[in-house]
Amino acid sequence: MRCDRSFAFADYQILFPVHSASAPREFFRRPPPPPAPIPIHPASARASRGRKSRSFRCFRRILETFRKMYSVAKNYCGGGLAASDALSVSALGRSLKPSRKASRHVVPCRARSFTQCSLGGGSADQEIVIALGSNVGDRISTFDRALRMMKNSGVNITRHACLYETSPAYVTDQPRFLNSAVRGTTKLEPHELLKKLKEIEKDIGRTDGIRYGPRPIDLDILLYGKSHISTENLTVPHERIHERPFVLAPLVDLLGSSTDDNVEKSWHSLAKCTGGFFESWDKLGGESIIGTEGIKRVLPVGNCLLDWSERTLVMGVLNLTPDSFSDGGKFQEVEAAIAQTKLLISEGADIIDIGAQSTRPLARRLSADEELERLVPVLDAITGIPEMEGKLLSVDTFYAEVAAEAVKRGVHIVNDVSGGQIDPRILEVVAELGVPYVTMHMRGDPSTMQSEQNLLYGDVCKEVASELYKRVRQAELSGIPLWRIVLDPGIGFSKNSKHNLEVIMGLESIRTEIGKMSLGASHVPILLGPSRKRFLGEICNRVNPTERDAATMVVATAGILNGANIVRVHNVKYGVDTAKNGVHSLCPAIWSKHRKWLMMSMVCLNPVACQVVFFHYLVGCFKLMGNTQEKLESASLARISKAPSSLLCFNGLISLSFGVTQALAWKRAGLMVRPSVQVSGQG
């Protein structure tokens, strides 16, 4: 066991060991045996016994003093001393010089050893969690500034929680709060860290005021290493964690990582509940209270906070390319682009996604300068029209230079199909810009994404989740907070028709898999972009992409029901009708009316039969679009025979009932007659 500090009194060395997986944790170690004693005269022996007795009493007093000191240290920081207290220990050791002949007593010690961190120089990193809160001024900008100042003060931030808008607690007559938390490492000892955080609060503008009252910034140490700290100025874990949803929600986001089991287990052991912080969160209502008036998970975009749990957002596509698979060449001119933008806005688009580079398979890649040459004139024109008031702009690019210039000219969101793989600099640029970042799943680049190697999957949902999470970690480590990240599973990118269908029906499975690595990352919005994709044409036998809108809406319905929060479509009118009327308005009514039948069906039918039900509904829809029922049935049944377990009966039956609702919406819009839905039970 390696030791960094030691001092000796009597025959004992007091050791300050460094924690090691193999080394025992002990404070006292018997030194090497002394040489054989020199024979002495009996008279001298009697005198020696007197001196030994006095030395022994002295040693006992020393030992009692040290025990008291250790008890104080243990209560102070759970086994780790602050640097100032460590110096006091050393001073005590130097001042006490008992006889070398003092009796040898080994003092057992069961508490944690003093860590290297607690002694200052060359200290080890400690895992910490810091909570953030603000309800005065520009709250998001304040958070960004606080994060930068923490990094400059010796805190290495590695993870971020989601962002929550919460009602004020204790003192209710004040503005709503934004709350979050970050996880990181630091070499600062607890009270030194507290001092740094108080300095940051003061620099940002916090002053002494009403307790629990309005404040521009509030920074609290929730957890510090594996320590339990209780002093006059600092208590860790924070004493009110268990009664505050606005603290527990972001804290739970930072837990659940499979790579930090030991640290997280120690944190849960510090909680008041036997089930750790998860049980504390569940007692307050857990996920069921998210989206209520008291606490909402939000995405900061521009000057607004989007609550994506309220409704599905619709992103309209505006392609400025001559070679896009759907509408290439239609909107290259500024006038045509402005007209299309006004149309998308009038039809209800929440976000306009502008792309100046085609990402279809085998498309020629433009340079950043070529992309900007197409993009800048249209951006300048669009941002000046009055219809854009209150609407959001997104740029579809994987170049850092294009993203920076677009945001400079009024864009609110960066949509990167490569997830930072083509131009890694885009991650740091987006972090500096402080805008939301859509990271998408794709293997390779548009020229190689459909290669045989990139289409190899074992479990497509698990692998997409794993690879998406790696993109999230890269973004976070580059400085993009989790509360600004949106996930896109990449429909049509590095996937064939079977893969696309499995991803659409397995969005909840993807969230679950990501949640095993980071609960916070599983709570971010999911963007789904199936619009007019080739796999729909293969299923529906529609060569012309513009004839795939109805199929797009069927898939969008299934995606929304499986957890998609944003749908990216070319036909915004149908997209809004699907999201607003088909899913969020009529579907609850159908579910309420037919709940008993649906519940009985879920009990009686097995998962495969329920998938047959859902695909027979698709048969009815596609048949009305001119496809042959036999062709689709054979494709559907072939897929069902290899269906993954993630396609459960609930998905099939609920998608069936909600899909019928969408068909009714289409009928009302004059698109088609109501499809005939055939129900197949078990043979």
Summary of the structure (lengths in Angstrom):
residues: 683
radius of gyration: 32.0
end to end distance: 69.0
largest distance: 119.9
contacts: 2281
relative contact order: 0.06
helix: 46%
strand: 15%
